[in-house]
Amino acid sequence: MRLRPLCIAAGLAIGLFASVSAKAVTISISCGAVGAEFALCKEGAEAWAKKTGNEVKLVSTPDSVGDRLALYQQWLGAGSTDIDVLQIDVIWPGILGSQFLDLKPYSKGVEDEHFKAIIDNNTVKGKLVAMPWFTDVGVLFYRKDLLDKYGEKPPTTWEELAATAQKIEDGERKAGNDKMWGFVFQGKSNESLTCNALEWIDSYGGGTFVDADGKITVNNPKAVAALTEASSFVGKISPEGVTAYGEEDARGVFQSGNAVFMRNWPYAYALGNSADSPIKGKFSVMALPKGGADGHSSGTLGGWQLAVSKYSTHPTEAADLVMYLTSKDEQKRRAIVGSYIPTIPDLYKDKDVLAAQPVFGDFYDAFVHAVARPSRVTGTNYNKVSTAVWNSAGSVLSGSAKADAALPSLEKDLTKIKRSGW
């Protein structure tokens, strides 16, 4: 007699399992594999699968950003249903956005918790085409030991940076270090130079090359002043070879102890404090300087997002996975375990995050002043726009053109690109 309730309970359990199994779906997600990216993505995705009863399939993609974009364009161009969720660069919403689902019907307003600049960047023609996952921004690294030695404070403007850099460079060279430079940055003609040029020009109030309405704004007196100031660094506080520097070239000089200031991305912080680093414990980080007394700090926005392919056969579950992985709890876990920088301002005040990553508090001001590249408004033409920008900025840094001649020429080039539509 007592077996009957047990039989009923067992039958109910089997029925529930059968119901869950019948509704369970498999969601495929592309994850990067740089550093701990893939392992952390796998842990988060599997936690979502366990919570929902669904399954996940992780797809590794090329580390090269260009190769990954080409693969995505191939998948999406073919209308492939093989991939549901894609990890995308911050400059891709405008390029790929038409191929993604609008996430607003699934977000329930949670996007308001994230940095507004990133949400604006990910909103294309009124549609939220991606959710922020982790972020990046251009920042200024400085040798606090050398500033203390010479009685200087961290610079608030580019002019102050140049003066302080020159003073310490001269002093250190006189003391015997003829390899010392005042400031290193990314002057090589590629996307990195576009990021640096954007910071210089925007900090002076000279705009973002192309504004949010698609108007070309780059030819203006403030932009001329910004590029003229930057070009004055080369050969004085920056080596002539800085025009061939990428991120790692600049980091190599700074981390070897031969630069006072460096513009770079936050990844350089942990490496500079590694056990074998000559500058371990000797440097700090801050937002980039303002463009003059009336200017403002400006750091180029970087980072990665998650988007759902519009060809997904399980859009509701795919969107749910995106919301889970980009949630406050998951970003907190990734910040503590993997040092991935959150896109939610509240986490920069979270005691658990700050206990694990004290430097995140120093990055906050830089993220507040982040500026996006005009990739959203220029869409599929962004790569052409960026190429024109870095060629123009490179000609000014190398001395082959003056800023007041290069920027009208850049304006003409951008006008030609715009004729194909953006």
C-alpha positions as CSV (number, residue, x, y, z in Angstrom):
1,M,0.0,0.0,0.0
2,R,2.8,2.3,0.8
3,L,4.4,1.7,-2.7
4,R,1.6,3.6,-4.5
5,P,2.6,7.1,-3.5
6,L,6.2,6.3,-4.3
7,C,5.2,5.0,-7.7
8,I,3.1,8.2,-8.3
9,A,6.1,10.4,-7.2
10,A,8.5,8.4,-9.5
11,G,6.1,8.7,-12.4
12,L,5.8,12.5,-11.8
13,A,9.6,12.9,-11.7
14,I,10.0,11.0,-15.0
15,G,7.2,13.1,-16.5
16,L,8.9,16.3,-15.5
17,F,12.3,15.1,-16.8
18,A,10.7,14.2,-20.1
19,S,9.0,17.6,-20.3
20,V,12.3,19.5,-19.6
21,S,14.2,17.2,-22.1
22,A,11.6,17.8,-24.8
23,K,12.0,21.6,-24.4
24,A,15.8,21.7,-24.0
25,V,17.7,23.2,-26.8
26,T,21.4,23.5,-27.7
27,I,22.8,27.0,-28.0
28,S,26.1,27.5,-29.8
29,I,28.4,30.4,-28.7
30,S,31.6,31.7,-30.2
31,C,34.2,32.6,-27.5
32,G,37.6,34.1,-27.8
33,A,40.6,32.1,-26.7
34,V,43.1,34.8,-25.6
35,G,44.4,34.2,-22.1
36,A,41.6,32.8,-19.8
37,E,38.8,33.9,-22.2
38,F,37.7,30.5,-23.4
39,A,37.8,28.8,-19.9
40,L,35.8,31.6,-18.3
41,C,33.3,31.6,-21.1
42,K,32.9,27.8,-20.8
43,E,32.3,28.0,-17.0
44,G,29.7,30.8,-17.4
45,A,27.9,29.1,-20.3
46,E,27.8,25.7,-18.5
47,A,26.4,27.4,-15.4
48,W,23.5,28.8,-17.5
49,A,22.9,25.4,-19.1
50,K,22.7,23.8,-15.6
51,K,20.3,26.5,-14.5
52,T,18.0,26.3,-17.5
53,G,18.2,22.6,-18.5
54,N,19.5,23.6,-22.0
55,E,22.8,22.6,-23.5
56,V,25.7,24.8,-24.8
57,K,28.2,24.2,-27.5
58,L,31.3,26.3,-27.5
59,V,32.9,27.3,-30.8
60,S,36.5,28.6,-30.7
61,T,37.3,31.4,-33.2
62,P,40.6,32.9,-34.5
63,D,42.5,35.2,-32.1
64,S,43.2,37.6,-34.9
65,V,40.5,40.2,-34.9
66,G,40.5,40.5,-38.7
67,D,40.3,36.8,-39.2
68,R,37.4,36.5,-36.7
69,L,35.5,39.3,-38.4
70,A,36.0,37.6,-41.8
71,L,34.7,34.3,-40.3
72,Y,31.6,36.0,-38.9
73,Q,30.9,37.7,-42.2
74,Q,31.1,34.3,-43.9
75,W,28.7,32.7,-41.4
76,L,26.2,35.6,-41.4
77,G,26.4,36.2,-45.1
78,A,25.4,32.5,-45.7
79,G,22.6,32.8,-43.2
80,S,24.1,30.0,-41.2
81,T,22.1,28.5,-38.3
82,D,25.2,26.8,-36.9
83,I,26.0,29.7,-34.5
84,D,23.5,31.4,-32.2
85,V,25.6,33.8,-30.0
86,L,28.7,35.7,-31.2
87,Q,31.4,37.5,-29.2
88,I,32.0,40.8,-31.2
89,D,34.5,43.7,-31.0
90,V,33.2,47.1,-29.9
91,I,33.6,48.4,-33.5
92,W,31.5,45.7,-35.1
93,P,27.9,46.7,-34.2
94,G,27.8,49.1,-37.1
95,I,29.4,46.6,-39.5
96,L,27.4,43.5,-38.5
97,G,24.4,45.0,-36.7
98,S,21.9,44.3,-39.5
99,Q,22.5,40.6,-39.0
100,F,21.8,40.6,-35.2
101,L,18.6,40.3,-33.2
102,D,17.3,43.4,-31.3
103,L,17.9,42.5,-27.7
104,K,15.6,45.1,-26.1
105,P,12.6,42.8,-26.0
106,Y,14.7,40.4,-23.9
107,S,16.7,42.8,-21.7
108,K,13.9,44.2,-19.5
109,G,15.8,47.4,-19.2
110,V,19.0,45.9,-17.7
111,E,21.1,47.7,-20.2
112,D,20.6,50.8,-18.0
113,E,23.1,49.3,-15.5
114,H,25.9,49.4,-18.0
115,F,28.1,52.4,-19.1
116,K,26.0,54.5,-21.3
117,A,28.7,55.1,-23.9
118,I,28.9,51.3,-24.6
119,I,25.1,50.9,-24.8
120,D,25.0,53.9,-27.2
121,N,27.7,52.2,-29.3
122,N,25.8,49.0,-29.4
123,T,22.5,50.6,-30.4
124,V,22.2,50.7,-34.2
125,K,19.1,52.4,-35.8
126,G,17.2,52.1,-32.5
127,K,18.0,48.4,-32.0
128,L,20.2,47.1,-29.2
129,V,22.2,44.7,-31.3
130,A,24.7,43.6,-28.6
131,M,25.1,43.5,-24.8
132,P,28.4,44.7,-23.2
133,W,30.5,41.8,-21.8
134,F,33.9,43.3,-20.8
135,T,35.5,46.5,-21.7
136,D,38.7,48.4,-22.4
137,V,39.7,52.1,-22.6
138,G,42.9,54.0,-23.5
139,V,44.6,55.2,-20.2
140,L,47.8,56.9,-19.2
141,F,50.5,55.0,-17.3
142,Y,53.0,57.0,-15.4
143,R,56.2,56.4,-13.3
144,K,55.1,57.7,-9.9
145,D,58.7,57.1,-8.5
146,L,60.2,59.5,-11.2
147,L,57.5,62.1,-10.7
148,D,58.2,62.0,-6.9
149,K,62.0,62.3,-7.6
150,Y,61.5,65.4,-9.7
151,G,58.8,67.0,-7.6
152,E,56.1,66.7,-10.3
153,K,52.4,65.8,-10.1
154,P,50.5,63.6,-12.6
155,P,49.7,65.9,-15.6
156,T,46.1,67.1,-16.2
157,T,46.7,68.4,-19.7
158,W,48.8,67.3,-22.7
159,E,50.9,70.5,-22.3
160,E,51.7,69.5,-18.7
161,L,52.5,66.0,-19.8
162,A,55.0,67.3,-22.4
163,A,56.7,69.7,-20.0
164,T,57.0,67.0,-17.2
165,A,58.1,64.4,-19.7
166,Q,60.8,66.7,-21.0
167,K,62.1,67.7,-17.6
168,I,62.4,64.1,-16.4
169,E,63.8,62.8,-19.7
170,D,66.5,65.5,-19.6
171,G,67.3,64.8,-15.9
172,E,67.5,61.0,-16.3
173,R,69.7,61.3,-19.4
174,K,72.0,63.7,-17.6
175,A,72.2,61.1,-14.8
176,G,73.4,58.4,-17.3
177,N,70.3,56.8,-18.8
178,D,70.5,57.8,-22.4
179,K,67.6,55.5,-23.3
180,M,65.1,57.4,-21.3
181,W,62.1,58.9,-23.2
182,G,59.3,61.1,-21.8
183,F,56.3,59.5,-23.6
184,V,55.5,56.5,-25.7
185,F,52.3,55.7,-27.5
186,Q,51.0,53.9,-30.6
187,G,52.0,55.8,-33.7
188,K,52.0,53.0,-36.2
189,S,49.6,53.5,-39.1
190,N,46.9,51.1,-38.2
191,E,43.7,50.9,-35.9
192,S,45.9,51.8,-32.9
193,L,46.8,55.2,-34.3
194,T,43.1,55.9,-35.1
195,C,42.5,55.3,-31.4
196,N,45.3,57.6,-30.3
197,A,44.2,60.3,-32.8
198,L,40.6,60.1,-31.6
199,E,41.8,60.7,-28.0
200,W,44.0,63.7,-28.9
201,I,41.3,65.4,-31.1
202,D,38.3,64.6,-28.8
203,S,40.2,65.8,-25.7
204,Y,40.6,69.2,-27.4
205,G,36.8,69.3,-28.3
206,G,37.6,68.6,-31.9
207,G,35.0,65.8,-32.3
208,T,35.1,62.2,-33.3
209,F,36.0,62.5,-37.1
210,V,32.3,61.8,-37.9
211,D,29.5,62.7,-35.5
212,A,26.6,60.6,-34.4
213,D,24.4,62.0,-37.2
214,G,27.0,61.0,-39.9
215,K,28.3,64.5,-40.4
216,I,32.0,64.8,-41.2
217,T,33.5,67.0,-38.5
218,V,37.3,66.4,-38.6
219,N,38.4,69.6,-40.3
220,N,38.3,72.1,-37.5
221,P,40.7,74.4,-35.6
222,K,40.6,72.2,-32.4
223,A,41.5,69.1,-34.3
224,V,44.4,71.0,-36.0
225,A,45.6,72.1,-32.5
226,A,45.4,68.5,-31.2
227,L,47.4,66.9,-34.0
228,T,49.9,69.7,-34.1
229,E,50.5,69.2,-30.3
230,A,50.9,65.4,-30.8
231,S,53.3,65.8,-33.7
232,S,55.5,68.0,-31.5
233,F,56.2,65.0,-29.2
234,V,58.0,63.1,-31.9
235,G,61.8,63.5,-31.7
236,K,61.5,65.4,-28.4
237,I,59.8,63.4,-25.7
238,S,58.9,60.5,-27.9
239,P,61.4,58.6,-30.1
240,E,61.4,59.0,-33.9
241,G,60.5,55.3,-34.1
242,V,57.2,55.9,-32.2
243,T,55.6,56.2,-35.7
244,A,56.2,52.4,-36.0
245,Y,55.0,51.5,-32.5
246,G,52.1,49.3,-31.7
247,E,50.9,48.4,-28.2
248,E,53.6,45.9,-27.4
249,D,56.4,48.2,-28.7
250,A,55.3,51.0,-26.4
251,R,54.9,48.5,-23.5
252,G,58.4,47.2,-24.1
253,V,60.0,50.6,-23.7
254,F,57.9,51.5,-20.6
255,Q,58.2,48.2,-18.9
256,S,62.0,48.1,-19.4
257,G,62.1,51.4,-17.3
258,N,62.9,53.7,-20.2
259,A,59.8,55.9,-20.4
260,V,58.1,58.3,-18.0
261,F,54.6,58.1,-19.5
262,M,52.8,55.6,-21.7
263,R,49.4,55.6,-23.4
264,N,48.1,52.0,-23.6
265,W,45.2,49.7,-22.7
266,P,44.7,48.4,-19.2
267,Y,46.1,44.9,-20.0
268,A,49.6,46.5,-19.5
269,Y,49.0,47.0,-15.8
270,A,49.2,43.4,-14.7
271,L,52.2,42.7,-17.0
272,G,54.0,45.8,-15.6
273,N,53.6,44.5,-12.1
274,S,54.7,40.9,-12.9
275,A,57.4,39.4,-10.7
276,D,60.2,40.0,-13.2
277,S,59.2,43.5,-14.3
278,P,61.8,46.2,-13.6
279,I,59.0,48.7,-12.8
280,K,56.9,46.5,-10.5
281,G,55.3,48.8,-7.9
282,K,56.8,51.9,-9.4
283,F,54.0,53.1,-11.7
284,S,50.3,54.0,-11.6
285,V,47.5,54.6,-14.1
286,M,45.0,57.5,-14.7
287,A,42.7,58.9,-17.3
288,L,44.4,60.5,-20.3
289,P,45.2,64.3,-20.0
290,K,42.8,67.0,-21.2
291,G,43.3,69.0,-24.3
292,G,44.1,72.3,-22.7
293,A,42.4,74.1,-19.8
294,D,39.0,74.0,-21.7
295,G,39.4,70.4,-22.9
296,H,38.4,67.2,-21.3
297,S,39.9,63.7,-20.7
298,S,39.1,61.2,-23.5
299,G,39.9,57.5,-23.8
300,T,39.0,55.4,-26.8
301,L,36.4,52.7,-26.0
302,G,37.4,49.1,-26.6
303,G,36.1,45.8,-25.4
304,W,33.8,42.9,-26.4
305,Q,30.1,42.3,-26.6
306,L,27.7,39.4,-27.1
307,A,25.1,39.4,-29.9
308,V,22.5,36.9,-31.2
309,S,22.4,36.0,-34.8
310,K,19.1,36.7,-36.5
311,Y,19.4,33.3,-38.1
312,S,19.3,31.5,-34.8
313,T,16.6,28.9,-34.6
314,H,16.4,29.4,-30.8
315,P,16.4,33.2,-30.4
316,T,14.7,33.3,-27.0
317,E,17.1,30.9,-25.4
318,A,20.1,32.5,-27.1
319,A,19.1,35.9,-25.8
320,D,18.6,34.4,-22.3
321,L,22.2,33.1,-22.5
322,V,23.5,36.6,-23.5
323,M,21.6,38.2,-20.6
324,Y,23.0,35.6,-18.1
325,L,26.7,36.0,-19.3
326,T,26.5,39.8,-19.3
327,S,24.7,40.0,-15.9
328,K,26.1,41.8,-12.9
329,D,26.8,38.5,-11.0
330,E,28.6,36.9,-14.0
331,Q,30.7,40.1,-14.7
332,K,31.6,40.1,-11.0
333,R,32.8,36.5,-11.2
334,R,34.9,37.2,-14.3
335,A,36.4,40.4,-12.7
336,I,37.5,38.5,-9.6
337,V,38.7,35.4,-11.2
338,G,40.0,36.6,-14.6
339,S,40.6,40.4,-14.2
340,Y,38.1,41.1,-17.0
341,I,37.0,44.8,-16.7
342,P,33.3,45.1,-16.0
343,T,30.9,47.2,-18.1
344,I,28.7,47.9,-15.0
345,P,29.8,51.0,-13.0
346,D,28.5,49.6,-9.7
347,L,31.1,46.9,-9.8
348,Y,33.9,49.5,-9.6
349,K,32.7,50.1,-6.0
350,D,32.1,46.4,-5.1
351,K,34.2,45.5,-2.1
352,D,34.8,41.9,-3.4
353,V,36.0,43.1,-6.8
354,L,38.2,45.9,-5.3
355,A,39.7,43.4,-2.9
356,A,40.7,41.1,-5.8
357,Q,41.5,43.9,-8.3
358,P,42.4,47.2,-6.4
359,V,43.4,49.0,-9.7
360,F,39.8,48.8,-11.0
361,G,39.0,51.9,-8.9
362,D,41.8,53.8,-10.8
363,F,40.2,52.8,-14.1
364,Y,36.8,54.2,-13.3
365,D,37.4,57.8,-14.3
366,A,38.8,56.7,-17.6
367,F,35.7,54.7,-18.4
368,V,33.5,57.6,-17.5
369,H,35.3,59.7,-20.1
370,A,35.4,56.9,-22.8
371,V,34.6,57.9,-26.4
372,A,33.5,55.5,-29.1
373,R,35.0,55.4,-32.6
374,P,32.4,56.3,-35.3
375,S,31.9,52.7,-36.3
376,R,28.2,52.6,-35.5
377,V,27.3,55.5,-37.8
378,T,29.6,54.6,-40.7
379,G,28.7,51.0,-40.6
380,T,30.3,48.8,-43.2
381,N,32.5,51.7,-44.3
382,Y,34.2,52.0,-40.9
383,N,37.4,50.2,-42.0
384,K,37.8,52.7,-44.9
385,V,37.2,55.6,-42.5
386,S,39.7,54.4,-40.0
387,T,42.3,53.7,-42.8
388,A,41.9,57.3,-44.0
389,V,42.2,58.6,-40.4
390,W,45.4,56.7,-39.6
391,N,47.0,57.6,-42.9
392,S,46.3,61.3,-42.3
393,A,47.4,61.2,-38.6
394,G,50.5,59.3,-39.6
395,S,51.5,61.9,-42.2
396,V,51.4,64.6,-39.5
397,L,53.4,62.6,-37.0
398,S,56.0,61.7,-39.6
399,G,56.3,65.4,-40.6
400,S,55.4,64.8,-44.2
401,A,52.3,67.1,-43.7
402,K,51.1,69.8,-41.4
403,A,47.9,69.3,-39.5
404,D,46.2,72.3,-41.2
405,A,46.8,70.7,-44.6
406,A,46.3,67.1,-43.7
407,L,42.8,67.5,-42.1
408,P,41.2,69.3,-45.2
409,S,42.6,66.4,-47.3
410,L,41.1,63.9,-44.8
411,E,37.8,65.6,-45.0
412,K,37.8,65.1,-48.8
413,D,38.7,61.4,-48.4
414,L,35.9,60.9,-45.9
415,T,33.4,62.7,-48.2
416,K,34.3,60.3,-51.0
417,I,33.8,57.3,-48.7
418,K,30.4,58.7,-47.6
419,R,29.1,58.8,-51.2
420,S,28.8,55.0,-51.0
421,G,26.5,55.6,-48.1
422,W,26.5,55.4,-44.3
